[in-house]
Amino acid sequence: MKFKLKMLIVGLALTTSGAFAGNGTTAEHIEAATAAYKQVAKDTSYQWTTTVRTIKAARKALEAGDDKAARKLAHQAMDLVEATRLQAKIEGETWQMRVPK
């Protein structure tokens, strides 16, 4: 089970960045990650503090003029958002197995 979960997360991380890496400014990528984070938090009640820190770092890099680093951080934030969504889904499906019967 753990191996399958790890493989799923790795696969998701690899595909998410590719799909997200398309057109648009870096600022748009950061805003998309922010919006996705807020939507996942609203839908699942799961919030990863690492995502917030990554989004803030992306904004700071953009303000400093480092577009490449800011875009990379925006993509990392989006990967974290997708991992949060996946964790919420898995926990929602498997929490019963951890409850003693």
Secondary structure, DSSP 8 states (H G I E B T S, - for coil): -HHHHHHHHHHHHHHHHHHHTSSS-HHHHHHHHHHHHHHHHHHH----HHHHHHHHHHHHHHHTT-HHHHHHHHHHHHHHHHHHHHHHHHHHHHGGGGS--
